[in-house]
Amino acid sequence: MVGQEYAAVLREAAEFFDAHPNLPLPETARVLTFYYEHLTAIELSWLTEIATKEGFKPESSSTGLSWWAKRLGRGSLAFVFTPSTSKPS
């Protein structure tokens, strides 16, 4: 799935919740997080460049993960990259 496809899913979900504004929801984190595994060095560089240009800030992590987050109006968007690049470039 690419960003454009996921944006369509989010719009559909937003329409559902707009239609049911009082629907009770379980306690959930206000961080939409995307995990990336097995990135090549080129992919990691490309994603890090995009995150930087879009105002994401690197967060410290004791797990060795590369965690980039951006505060939004009512939550945050985060990208997490695994520490190793096991795919060949």
N, CA, C and O atoms as a CHARMM CRD file, in Angstrom:
* protein
*
  356
    1    1 MET  N      0.84700  -1.16400   0.00000 PROA 1      0.00000
    2    1 MET  CA     0.00000   0.00000   0.00000 PROA 1      0.00000
    3    1 MET  C      0.89700   1.23200   0.00000 PROA 1      0.00000
    4    1 MET  O      1.95000   1.24900   0.63900 PROA 1      0.00000
    5    2 VAL  N      0.47400   2.24600  -0.71300 PROA 2      0.00000
    6    2 VAL  CA     1.22800   3.50100  -0.74900 PROA 2      0.00000
    7    2 VAL  C      0.40400   4.58900  -0.04800 PROA 2      0.00000
    8    2 VAL  O     -0.77400   4.39800   0.25500 PROA 2      0.00000
    9    3 GLY  N      1.04300   5.71300   0.19600 PROA 3      0.00000
   10    3 GLY  CA     0.41100   6.79000   0.93900 PROA 3      0.00000
   11    3 GLY  C     -0.94400   7.22000   0.40500 PROA 3      0.00000
   12    3 GLY  O     -1.87200   7.45900   1.17800 PROA 3      0.00000
   13    4 GLN  N     -1.06100   7.31800  -0.90100 PROA 4      0.00000
   14    4 GLN  CA    -2.31600   7.74600  -1.50600 PROA 4      0.00000
   15    4 GLN  C     -3.45000   6.76700  -1.18400 PROA 4      0.00000
   16    4 GLN  O     -4.57200   7.18400  -0.89700 PROA 4      0.00000
   17    5 GLU  N     -3.15200   5.47700  -1.23200 PROA 5      0.00000
   18    5 GLU  CA    -4.16000   4.46500  -0.90700 PROA 5      0.00000
   19    5 GLU  C     -4.54300   4.53400   0.57000 PROA 5      0.00000
   20    5 GLU  O     -5.71800   4.41100   0.91900 PROA 5      0.00000
   21    6 TYR  N     -3.54900   4.73000   1.43400 PROA 6      0.00000
   22    6 TYR  CA    -3.83700   4.79500   2.86500 PROA 6      0.00000
   23    6 TYR  C     -4.63200   6.05200   3.20000 PROA 6      0.00000
   24    6 TYR  O     -5.49400   6.02600   4.07800 PROA 6      0.00000
   25    7 ALA  N     -4.34900   7.14200   2.50900 PROA 7      0.00000
   26    7 ALA  CA    -5.10900   8.37600   2.72000 PROA 7      0.00000
   27    7 ALA  C     -6.59000   8.15000   2.41600 PROA 7      0.00000
   28    7 ALA  O     -7.45300   8.68600   3.11000 PROA 7      0.00000
   29    8 ALA  N     -6.88500   7.36800   1.39200 PROA 8      0.00000
   30    8 ALA  CA    -8.27900   7.05300   1.05500 PROA 8      0.00000
   31    8 ALA  C     -8.94000   6.25100   2.17400 PROA 8      0.00000
   32    8 ALA  O    -10.10000   6.49100   2.50800 PROA 8      0.00000
   33    9 VAL  N     -8.20800   5.30300   2.75300 PROA 9      0.00000
   34    9 VAL  CA    -8.74100   4.51400   3.87900 PROA 9      0.00000
   35    9 VAL  C     -9.03100   5.43700   5.06200 PROA 9      0.00000
   36    9 VAL  O    -10.07700   5.31600   5.70000 PROA 9      0.00000
   37   10 LEU  N     -8.11300   6.35700   5.35500 PROA 10     0.00000
   38   10 LEU  CA    -8.31500   7.27100   6.47700 PROA 10     0.00000
   39   10 LEU  C     -9.52000   8.18500   6.24200 PROA 10     0.00000
   40   10 LEU  O    -10.26900   8.47500   7.17400 PROA 10     0.00000
   41   11 ARG  N     -9.70800   8.63600   5.00500 PROA 11     0.00000
   42   11 ARG  CA   -10.87600   9.47300   4.69900 PROA 11     0.00000
   43   11 ARG  C    -12.17300   8.69500   4.91300 PROA 11     0.00000
   44   11 ARG  O    -13.13700   9.22800   5.46100 PROA 11     0.00000
   45   12 GLU  N    -12.19400   7.42700   4.47700 PROA 12     0.00000
   46   12 GLU  CA   -13.38000   6.59700   4.68400 PROA 12     0.00000
   47   12 GLU  C    -13.64300   6.38600   6.17300 PROA 12     0.00000
   48   12 GLU  O    -14.79100   6.43400   6.61400 PROA 12     0.00000
   49   13 ALA  N    -12.59500   6.15500   6.93800 PROA 13     0.00000
   50   13 ALA  CA   -12.75300   5.98300   8.38300 PROA 13     0.00000
   51   13 ALA  C    -13.26200   7.27700   9.01200 PROA 13     0.00000
   52   13 ALA  O    -14.12100   7.24300   9.89200 PROA 13     0.00000
   53   14 ALA  N    -12.74400   8.40100   8.57100 PROA 14     0.00000
   54   14 ALA  CA   -13.18400   9.68900   9.10300 PROA 14     0.00000
   55   14 ALA  C    -14.66600   9.91300   8.81200 PROA 14     0.00000
   56   14 ALA  O    -15.39200  10.41800   9.66900 PROA 14     0.00000
   57   15 GLU  N    -15.11900   9.54600   7.62900 PROA 15     0.00000
   58   15 GLU  CA   -16.54000   9.67400   7.28900 PROA 15     0.00000
   59   15 GLU  C    -17.39400   8.82300   8.22800 PROA 15     0.00000
   60   15 GLU  O    -18.44800   9.26800   8.68000 PROA 15     0.00000
   61   16 PHE  N    -16.94700   7.61000   8.52000 PROA 16     0.00000
   62   16 PHE  CA   -17.66800   6.73200   9.43100 PROA 16     0.00000
   63   16 PHE  C    -17.79700   7.37900  10.80700 PROA 16     0.00000
   64   16 PHE  O    -18.89000   7.43600  11.37100 PROA 16     0.00000
   65   17 PHE  N    -16.67300   7.86800  11.34900 PROA 17     0.00000
   66   17 PHE  CA   -16.70300   8.45000  12.68700 PROA 17     0.00000
   67   17 PHE  C    -17.44200   9.78700  12.70700 PROA 17     0.00000
   68   17 PHE  O    -18.05100  10.13300  13.71900 PROA 17     0.00000
   69   18 ASP  N    -17.39900  10.54400  11.61100 PROA 18     0.00000
   70   18 ASP  CA   -18.19800  11.76400  11.52500 PROA 18     0.00000
   71   18 ASP  C    -19.68600  11.43200  11.56900 PROA 18     0.00000
   72   18 ASP  O    -20.47300  12.17900  12.15100 PROA 18     0.00000
   73   19 ALA  N    -20.07400  10.31700  10.95600 PROA 19     0.00000
   74   19 ALA  CA   -21.48000   9.89900  10.94000 PROA 19     0.00000
   75   19 ALA  C    -21.92700   9.35700  12.29300 PROA 19     0.00000
   76   19 ALA  O    -23.12400   9.31100  12.57600 PROA 19     0.00000
   77   20 HSD  N    -20.98000   8.95000  13.12700 PROA 20     0.00000
   78   20 HSD  CA   -21.28000   8.38300  14.44900 PROA 20     0.00000
   79   20 HSD  C    -20.42500   9.08600  15.51200 PROA 20     0.00000
   80   20 HSD  O    -19.57300   8.45300  16.13600 PROA 20     0.00000
   81   21 PRO  N    -20.64500  10.38200  15.72000 PROA 21     0.00000
   82   21 PRO  CA   -19.75400  11.15100  16.59800 PROA 21     0.00000
   83   21 PRO  C    -19.78200  10.74200  18.06100 PROA 21     0.00000
   84   21 PRO  O    -18.83700  11.03500  18.79300 PROA 21     0.00000
   85   22 ASN  N    -20.82600  10.08200  18.50200 PROA 22     0.00000
   86   22 ASN  CA   -20.91900   9.68600  19.91100 PROA 22     0.00000
   87   22 ASN  C    -20.59700   8.21300  20.13200 PROA 22     0.00000
   88   22 ASN  O    -20.82500   7.68100  21.21900 PROA 22     0.00000
   89   23 LEU  N    -20.07700   7.56800  19.12200 PROA 23     0.00000
   90   23 LEU  CA   -19.70700   6.16400  19.23400 PROA 23     0.00000
   91   23 LEU  C    -18.60700   6.02300  20.28500 PROA 23     0.00000
   92   23 LEU  O    -17.54300   6.62400  20.13900 PROA 23     0.00000
   93   24 PRO  N    -18.84000   5.24600  21.33400 PROA 24     0.00000
   94   24 PRO  CA   -17.77800   5.08700  22.33700 PROA 24     0.00000
   95   24 PRO  C    -16.62700   4.26000  21.76800 PROA 24     0.00000
   96   24 PRO  O    -16.83700   3.28000  21.05400 PROA 24     0.00000
   97   25 LEU  N    -15.43700   4.66800  22.09400 PROA 25     0.00000
   98   25 LEU  CA   -14.23400   3.97300  21.63100 PROA 25     0.00000
   99   25 LEU  C    -13.39400   3.56800  22.82900 PROA 25     0.00000
  100   25 LEU  O    -13.41100   4.24600  23.85600 PROA 25     0.00000
  101   26 PRO  N    -12.65800   2.46600  22.70900 PROA 26     0.00000
  102   26 PRO  CA   -11.74100   2.10100  23.79200 PROA 26     0.00000
  103   26 PRO  C    -10.62700   3.13700  23.88500 PROA 26     0.00000
  104   26 PRO  O    -10.35500   3.86600  22.93000 PROA 26     0.00000
  105   27 GLU  N    -10.00000   3.19000  25.02600 PROA 27     0.00000
  106   27 GLU  CA    -8.87900   4.11200  25.19700 PROA 27     0.00000
  107   27 GLU  C     -7.78500   3.74300  24.19900 PROA 27     0.00000
  108   27 GLU  O     -7.30200   2.61100  24.18500 PROA 27     0.00000
  109   28 THR  N     -7.40800   4.69100  23.37900 PROA 28     0.00000
  110   28 THR  CA    -6.37800   4.44400  22.37500 PROA 28     0.00000
  111   28 THR  C     -5.33800   5.55200  22.42000 PROA 28     0.00000
  112   28 THR  O     -5.61600   6.67600  22.83500 PROA 28     0.00000
  113   29 ALA  N     -4.16500   5.21600  21.99300 PROA 29     0.00000
  114   29 ALA  CA    -3.10600   6.22300  21.90800 PROA 29     0.00000
  115   29 ALA  C     -3.44600   7.21100  20.80200 PROA 29     0.00000
  116   29 ALA  O     -4.10500   6.85300  19.82600 PROA 29     0.00000
  117   30 ARG  N     -3.01300   8.41300  20.94800 PROA 30     0.00000
  118   30 ARG  CA    -3.25500   9.43600  19.93300 PROA 30     0.00000
  119   30 ARG  C     -2.05000   9.57700  19.01000 PROA 30     0.00000
  120   30 ARG  O     -1.72400  10.66700  18.54000 PROA 30     0.00000
  121   31 VAL  N     -1.40200   8.44900  18.76700 PROA 31     0.00000
  122   31 VAL  CA    -0.25400   8.43200  17.86900 PROA 31     0.00000
  123   31 VAL  C     -0.51900   7.39700  16.78000 PROA 31     0.00000
  124   31 VAL  O     -0.67900   6.20800  17.05900 PROA 31     0.00000
  125   32 LEU  N     -0.56100   7.86400  15.55400 PROA 32     0.00000
  126   32 LEU  CA    -0.68400   6.96000  14.41200 PROA 32     0.00000
  127   32 LEU  C      0.73800   6.59700  14.01200 PROA 32     0.00000
  128   32 LEU  O      1.50800   7.45000  13.57000 PROA 32     0.00000
  129   33 THR  N      1.07900   5.31200  14.17200 PROA 33     0.00000
  130   33 THR  CA     2.46400   4.87500  14.01500 PROA 33     0.00000
  131   33 THR  C      2.59800   3.87700  12.87000 PROA 33     0.00000
  132   33 THR  O      1.80000   2.94900  12.73200 PROA 33     0.00000
  133   34 PHE  N      3.61600   4.08900  12.06000 PROA 34     0.00000
  134   34 PHE  CA     3.92800   3.18800  10.96000 PROA 34     0.00000
  135   34 PHE  C      5.31300   2.60500  11.20500 PROA 34     0.00000
  136   34 PHE  O      6.28300   3.33600  11.40800 PROA 34     0.00000
  137   35 TYR  N      5.39100   1.26800  11.18300 PROA 35     0.00000
  138   35 TYR  CA     6.65300   0.56700  11.41100 PROA 35     0.00000
  139   35 TYR  C      7.22500   0.08800  10.07300 PROA 35     0.00000
  140   35 TYR  O      6.52300  -0.51300   9.26000 PROA 35     0.00000
  141   36 TYR  N      8.49500   0.36500   9.86800 PROA 36     0.00000
  142   36 TYR  CA     9.19300  -0.06800   8.65800 PROA 36     0.00000
  143   36 TYR  C     10.29000  -1.05000   9.06300 PROA 36     0.00000
  144   36 TYR  O     11.10800  -0.75500   9.93400 PROA 36     0.00000
  145   37 GLU  N     10.29700  -2.21300   8.42600 PROA 37     0.00000
  146   37 GLU  CA    11.31800  -3.21400   8.71000 PROA 37     0.00000
  147   37 GLU  C     12.07600  -3.55400   7.43500 PROA 37     0.00000
  148   37 GLU  O     11.56800  -3.37600   6.32800 PROA 37     0.00000
  149   38 HSD  N     13.27400  -4.03700   7.60600 PROA 38     0.00000
  150   38 HSD  CA    14.09800  -4.54600   6.50100 PROA 38     0.00000
  151   38 HSD  C     14.30500  -3.50400   5.40600 PROA 38     0.00000
  152   38 HSD  O     14.19100  -3.81100   4.22000 PROA 38     0.00000
  153   39 LEU  N     14.60700  -2.28500   5.80400 PROA 39     0.00000
  154   39 LEU  CA    14.87400  -1.23200   4.83700 PROA 39     0.00000
  155   39 LEU  C     16.30400  -1.32300   4.32400 PROA 39     0.00000
  156   39 LEU  O     17.21800  -1.69200   5.06100 PROA 39     0.00000
  157   40 THR  N     16.48300  -0.99000   3.08400 PROA 40     0.00000
  158   40 THR  CA    17.84600  -0.85200   2.56800 PROA 40     0.00000
  159   40 THR  C     18.37300   0.49600   3.04500 PROA 40     0.00000
  160   40 THR  O     17.60600   1.34300   3.50300 PROA 40     0.00000
  161   41 ALA  N     19.66200   0.68700   2.93800 PROA 41     0.00000
  162   41 ALA  CA    20.25200   1.96700   3.33100 PROA 41     0.00000
  163   41 ALA  C     19.66400   3.09800   2.48900 PROA 41     0.00000
  164   41 ALA  O     19.44800   4.19900   2.99600 PROA 41     0.00000
  165   42 ILE  N     19.40800   2.84000   1.22900 PROA 42     0.00000
  166   42 ILE  CA    18.82500   3.85200   0.33800 PROA 42     0.00000
  167   42 ILE  C     17.40200   4.19300   0.77200 PROA 42     0.00000
  168   42 ILE  O     17.03500   5.36700   0.82800 PROA 42     0.00000
  169   43 GLU  N     16.60500   3.17900   1.07800 PROA 43     0.00000
  170   43 GLU  CA    15.23000   3.41200   1.53500 PROA 43     0.00000
  171   43 GLU  C     15.21300   4.20300   2.83700 PROA 43     0.00000
  172   43 GLU  O     14.42600   5.13700   2.99000 PROA 43     0.00000
  173   44 LEU  N     16.08100   3.83000   3.77500 PROA 44     0.00000
  174   44 LEU  CA    16.15200   4.51700   5.05700 PROA 44     0.00000
  175   44 LEU  C     16.54200   5.98200   4.86100 PROA 44     0.00000
  176   44 LEU  O     15.96900   6.87000   5.49200 PROA 44     0.00000
  177   45 SER  N     17.49800   6.22800   4.00400 PROA 45     0.00000
  178   45 SER  CA    17.93900   7.59200   3.72500 PROA 45     0.00000
  179   45 SER  C     16.80200   8.41500   3.11400 PROA 45     0.00000
  180   45 SER  O     16.59300   9.56900   3.48900 PROA 45     0.00000
  181   46 TRP  N     16.07400   7.81900   2.17700 PROA 46     0.00000
  182   46 TRP  CA    14.97500   8.48700   1.49400 PROA 46     0.00000
  183   46 TRP  C     13.86000   8.82900   2.48200 PROA 46     0.00000
  184   46 TRP  O     13.36100   9.95400   2.48800 PROA 46     0.00000
  185   47 LEU  N     13.46500   7.85600   3.32400 PROA 47     0.00000
  186   47 LEU  CA    12.39700   8.09300   4.29900 PROA 47     0.00000
  187   47 LEU  C     12.81400   9.11900   5.35800 PROA 47     0.00000
  188   47 LEU  O     11.99900   9.94100   5.77700 PROA 47     0.00000
  189   48 THR  N     14.06200   9.07600   5.78500 PROA 48     0.00000
  190   48 THR  CA    14.56200  10.03900   6.76200 PROA 48     0.00000
  191   48 THR  C     14.56400  11.44100   6.16900 PROA 48     0.00000
  192   48 THR  O     14.23700  12.40800   6.85600 PROA 48     0.00000
  193   49 GLU  N     14.92900  11.55200   4.90800 PROA 49     0.00000
  194   49 GLU  CA    14.92700  12.85200   4.22700 PROA 49     0.00000
  195   49 GLU  C     13.50600  13.42300   4.15500 PROA 49     0.00000
  196   49 GLU  O     13.29900  14.61000   4.40900 PROA 49     0.00000
  197   50 ILE  N     12.53600  12.58300   3.81100 PROA 50     0.00000
  198   50 ILE  CA    11.13900  13.02600   3.74900 PROA 50     0.00000
  199   50 ILE  C     10.67000  13.47000   5.13000 PROA 50     0.00000
  200   50 ILE  O     10.06300  14.53100   5.27100 PROA 50     0.00000
  201   51 ALA  N     10.94900  12.66000   6.14700 PROA 51     0.00000
  202   51 ALA  CA    10.52900  12.99200   7.51300 PROA 51     0.00000
  203   51 ALA  C     11.11600  14.33100   7.95200 PROA 51     0.00000
  204   51 ALA  O     10.42000  15.14800   8.55400 PROA 51     0.00000
  205   52 THR  N     12.37600  14.55300   7.65600 PROA 52     0.00000
  206   52 THR  CA    13.03600  15.80700   8.02900 PROA 52     0.00000
  207   52 THR  C     12.38900  16.99200   7.31800 PROA 52     0.00000
  208   52 THR  O     12.09400  18.00700   7.94800 PROA 52     0.00000
  209   53 LYS  N     12.16900  16.86900   6.01800 PROA 53     0.00000
  210   53 LYS  CA    11.56100  17.95200   5.23300 PROA 53     0.00000
  211   53 LYS  C     10.14800  18.26800   5.70700 PROA 53     0.00000
  212   53 LYS  O      9.71000  19.41400   5.61700 PROA 53     0.00000
  213   54 GLU  N      9.43300  17.26900   6.20800 PROA 54     0.00000
  214   54 GLU  CA     8.04900  17.46100   6.65700 PROA 54     0.00000
  215   54 GLU  C      7.94500  17.88400   8.11700 PROA 54     0.00000
  216   54 GLU  O      6.84200  17.98500   8.65500 PROA 54     0.00000
  217   55 GLY  N      9.07800  18.13000   8.75900 PROA 55     0.00000
  218   55 GLY  CA     9.05600  18.64800  10.12400 PROA 55     0.00000
  219   55 GLY  C      8.98900  17.60200  11.21700 PROA 55     0.00000
  220   55 GLY  O      8.70500  17.93500  12.36800 PROA 55     0.00000
  221   56 PHE  N      9.24700  16.33600  10.88300 PROA 56     0.00000
  222   56 PHE  CA     9.29700  15.29900  11.90700 PROA 56     0.00000
  223   56 PHE  C     10.58700  15.46600  12.70200 PROA 56     0.00000
  224   56 PHE  O     11.61300  15.88000  12.16200 PROA 56     0.00000
  225   57 LYS  N     10.52600  15.14300  13.97600 PROA 57     0.00000
  226   57 LYS  CA    11.69400  15.24900  14.85000 PROA 57     0.00000
  227   57 LYS  C     12.10700  13.85500  15.30000 PROA 57     0.00000
  228   57 LYS  O     11.25800  13.04700  15.67600 PROA 57     0.00000
  229   58 PRO  N     13.41000  13.56800  15.26300 PROA 58     0.00000
  230   58 PRO  CA    13.86300  12.26700  15.77300 PROA 58     0.00000
  231   58 PRO  C     13.70000  12.22000  17.28500 PROA 58     0.00000
  232   58 PRO  O     14.04000  13.17400  17.98400 PROA 58     0.00000
  233   59 GLU  N     13.18400  11.12000  17.78000 PROA 59     0.00000
  234   59 GLU  CA    12.98800  10.92000  19.21500 PROA 59     0.00000
  235   59 GLU  C     14.00000   9.89700  19.70000 PROA 59     0.00000
  236   59 GLU  O     14.35600   8.97300  18.96900 PROA 59     0.00000
  237   60 SER  N     14.45700  10.06000  20.91800 PROA 60     0.00000
  238   60 SER  CA    15.41000   9.09600  21.46000 PROA 60     0.00000
  239   60 SER  C     14.69500   7.79100  21.78600 PROA 60     0.00000
  240   60 SER  O     13.53700   7.78300  22.20300 PROA 60     0.00000
  241   61 SER  N     15.40600   6.69600  21.58700 PROA 61     0.00000
  242   61 SER  CA    14.84000   5.37500  21.84500 PROA 61     0.00000
  243   61 SER  C     15.91400   4.47000  22.41300 PROA 61     0.00000
  244   61 SER  O     17.00000   4.34400  21.84800 PROA 61     0.00000
  245   62 SER  N     15.60200   3.84300  23.53100 PROA 62     0.00000
  246   62 SER  CA    16.56300   2.92500  24.14400 PROA 62     0.00000
  247   62 SER  C     16.54100   1.55800  23.45600 PROA 62     0.00000
  248   62 SER  O     17.36700   0.69800  23.76200 PROA 62     0.00000
  249   63 THR  N     15.60200   1.35400  22.53200 PROA 63     0.00000
  250   63 THR  CA    15.46400   0.06400  21.86500 PROA 63     0.00000
  251   63 THR  C     16.32200  -0.05700  20.60800 PROA 63     0.00000
  252   63 THR  O     16.42900  -1.14000  20.03300 PROA 63     0.00000
  253   64 GLY  N     16.93100   1.04600  20.17800 PROA 64     0.00000
  254   64 GLY  CA    17.71200   1.01700  18.96000 PROA 64     0.00000
  255   64 GLY  C     16.89400   1.34300  17.72800 PROA 64     0.00000
  256   64 GLY  O     17.43400   1.40000  16.62300 PROA 64     0.00000
  257   65 LEU  N     15.59500   1.55900  17.90400 PROA 65     0.00000
  258   65 LEU  CA    14.74700   1.92800  16.77400 PROA 65     0.00000
  259   65 LEU  C     14.94000   3.39900  16.44800 PROA 65     0.00000
  260   65 LEU  O     15.21200   4.21200  17.33200 PROA 65     0.00000
  261   66 SER  N     14.80200   3.72900  15.19400 PROA 66     0.00000
  262   66 SER  CA    14.81600   5.11900  14.77400 PROA 66     0.00000
  263   66 SER  C     13.36600   5.58400  14.76700 PROA 66     0.00000
  264   66 SER  O     12.56300   5.09200  13.97500 PROA 66     0.00000
  265   67 TRP  N     13.02300   6.53200  15.64600 PROA 67     0.00000
  266   67 TRP  CA    11.64900   6.95700  15.87500 PROA 67     0.00000
  267   67 TRP  C     11.52800   8.42000  15.47300 PROA 67     0.00000
  268   67 TRP  O     12.18900   9.27700  16.06100 PROA 67     0.00000
  269   68 TRP  N     10.69700   8.71700  14.48500 PROA 68     0.00000
  270   68 TRP  CA    10.47800  10.09100  14.01900 PROA 68     0.00000
  271   68 TRP  C      9.02500  10.45100  14.27300 PROA 68     0.00000
  272   68 TRP  O      8.13000   9.70200  13.88200 PROA 68     0.00000
  273   69 ALA  N      8.77300  11.57300  14.91400 PROA 69     0.00000
  274   69 ALA  CA     7.40500  11.94800  15.26000 PROA 69     0.00000
  275   69 ALA  C      7.12300  13.39700  14.89800 PROA 69     0.00000
  276   69 ALA  O      8.01300  14.24800  14.88200 PROA 69     0.00000
  277   70 LYS  N      5.85400  13.64500  14.60900 PROA 70     0.00000
  278   70 LYS  CA     5.39800  15.00400  14.32400 PROA 70     0.00000
  279   70 LYS  C      4.08600  15.22300  15.07200 PROA 70     0.00000
  280   70 LYS  O      3.14000  14.44700  14.93900 PROA 70     0.00000
  281   71 ARG  N      4.05000  16.27000  15.84200 PROA 71     0.00000
  282   71 ARG  CA     2.85500  16.63300  16.58000 PROA 71     0.00000
  283   71 ARG  C      1.82500  17.19500  15.61400 PROA 71     0.00000
  284   71 ARG  O      2.13600  18.05100  14.78600 PROA 71     0.00000
  285   72 LEU  N      0.59900  16.70900  15.72700 PROA 72     0.00000
  286   72 LEU  CA    -0.51100  17.22000  14.93900 PROA 72     0.00000
  287   72 LEU  C     -1.45600  17.96300  15.88700 PROA 72     0.00000
  288   72 LEU  O     -1.16000  18.08100  17.07600 PROA 72     0.00000
  289   73 GLY  N     -2.55500  18.45100  15.39500 PROA 73     0.00000
  290   73 GLY  CA    -3.48400  19.18700  16.23200 PROA 73     0.00000
  291   73 GLY  C     -3.98000  18.41600  17.43900 PROA 73     0.00000
  292   73 GLY  O     -4.00800  18.95600  18.54500 PROA 73     0.00000
  293   74 ARG  N     -4.37100  17.17000  17.25100 PROA 74     0.00000
  294   74 ARG  CA    -4.95400  16.38700  18.35100 PROA 74     0.00000
  295   74 ARG  C     -4.22600  15.08100  18.61000 PROA 74     0.00000
  296   74 ARG  O     -4.73300  14.22600  19.33700 PROA 74     0.00000
  297   75 GLY  N     -3.07800  14.91600  18.04600 PROA 75     0.00000
  298   75 GLY  CA    -2.32000  13.68900  18.23100 PROA 75     0.00000
  299   75 GLY  C     -0.96000  13.82300  17.56900 PROA 75     0.00000
  300   75 GLY  O     -0.43600  14.92400  17.40600 PROA 75     0.00000
  301   76 SER  N     -0.40600  12.69400  17.19300 PROA 76     0.00000
  302   76 SER  CA     0.90900  12.68800  16.54500 PROA 76     0.00000
  303   76 SER  C      0.93800  11.62700  15.45600 PROA 76     0.00000
  304   76 SER  O      0.15700  10.67600  15.46100 PROA 76     0.00000
  305   77 LEU  N      1.85200  11.81900  14.53600 PROA 77     0.00000
  306   77 LEU  CA     2.13100  10.85700  13.47600 PROA 77     0.00000
  307   77 LEU  C      3.58100  10.43600  13.65800 PROA 77     0.00000
  308   77 LEU  O      4.45700  11.28100  13.83700 PROA 77     0.00000
  309   78 ALA  N      3.83900   9.12800  13.61300 PROA 78     0.00000
  310   78 ALA  CA     5.19300   8.64200  13.85700 PROA 78     0.00000
  311   78 ALA  C      5.59800   7.57600  12.84300 PROA 78     0.00000
  312   78 ALA  O      4.78100   6.78000  12.38100 PROA 78     0.00000
  313   79 PHE  N      6.87200   7.58900  12.52000 PROA 79     0.00000
  314   79 PHE  CA     7.47900   6.56500  11.68000 PROA 79     0.00000
  315   79 PHE  C      8.58900   5.92100  12.49500 PROA 79     0.00000
  316   79 PHE  O      9.41800   6.61200  13.08900 PROA 79     0.00000
  317   80 VAL  N      8.60000   4.59400  12.51800 PROA 80     0.00000
  318   80 VAL  CA     9.60800   3.85700  13.27200 PROA 80     0.00000
  319   80 VAL  C     10.36100   2.96700  12.29900 PROA 80     0.00000
  320   80 VAL  O      9.76500   2.17000  11.57400 PROA 80     0.00000
  321   81 PHE  N     11.67700   3.11300  12.29300 PROA 81     0.00000
  322   81 PHE  CA    12.52300   2.32000  11.40200 PROA 81     0.00000
  323   81 PHE  C     13.35800   1.35300  12.24000 PROA 81     0.00000
  324   81 PHE  O     13.91500   1.73600  13.26900 PROA 81     0.00000
  325   82 THR  N     13.44200   0.10300  11.79600 PROA 82     0.00000
  326   82 THR  CA    14.25100  -0.88000  12.51800 PROA 82     0.00000
  327   82 THR  C     15.72300  -0.52400  12.37900 PROA 82     0.00000
  328   82 THR  O     16.10900   0.12400  11.40600 PROA 82     0.00000
  329   83 PRO  N     16.55600  -0.93600  13.33800 PROA 83     0.00000
  330   83 PRO  CA    17.94500  -0.51500  13.34200 PROA 83     0.00000
  331   83 PRO  C     18.82300  -1.15500  12.27100 PROA 83     0.00000
  332   83 PRO  O     19.85000  -0.58900  11.89700 PROA 83     0.00000
  333   84 SER  N     18.43300  -2.32500  11.77600 PROA 84     0.00000
  334   84 SER  CA    19.31800  -2.99000  10.80600 PROA 84     0.00000
  335   84 SER  C     18.72800  -2.91400   9.41600 PROA 84     0.00000
  336   84 SER  O     17.51300  -2.83700   9.23400 PROA 84     0.00000
  337   85 THR  N     19.61200  -2.93800   8.44500 PROA 85     0.00000
  338   85 THR  CA    19.17800  -2.95200   7.05200 PROA 85     0.00000
  339   85 THR  C     19.60800  -4.30000   6.48500 PROA 85     0.00000
  340   85 THR  O     20.75900  -4.47500   6.08500 PROA 85     0.00000
  341   86 SER  N     18.69200  -5.23400   6.45200 PROA 86     0.00000
  342   86 SER  CA    19.04600  -6.59200   6.05400 PROA 86     0.00000
  343   86 SER  C     18.86200  -6.83500   4.55900 PROA 86     0.00000
  344   86 SER  O     19.35900  -7.83200   4.03500 PROA 86     0.00000
  345   87 LYS  N     18.15500  -5.93800   3.86100 PROA 87     0.00000
  346   87 LYS  CA    17.99700  -6.10700   2.41900 PROA 87     0.00000
  347   87 LYS  C     19.18800  -5.48700   1.71700 PROA 87     0.00000
  348   87 LYS  O     19.69200  -4.46000   2.17200 PROA 87     0.00000
  349   88 PRO  N     19.65100  -6.06600   0.63600 PROA 88     0.00000
  350   88 PRO  CA    20.75400  -5.44600  -0.09900 PROA 88     0.00000
  351   88 PRO  C     20.27800  -4.15500  -0.77000 PROA 88     0.00000
  352   88 PRO  O     19.11700  -4.05300  -1.16500 PROA 88     0.00000
  353   89 SER  N     21.16300  -3.18100  -0.89700 PROA 89     0.00000
  354   89 SER  CA    20.81200  -1.90400  -1.54400 PROA 89     0.00000
  355   89 SER  C     20.68500  -2.05500  -3.03400 PROA 89     0.00000
  356   89 SER  O     20.39600  -1.08200  -3.73000 PROA 89     0.00000
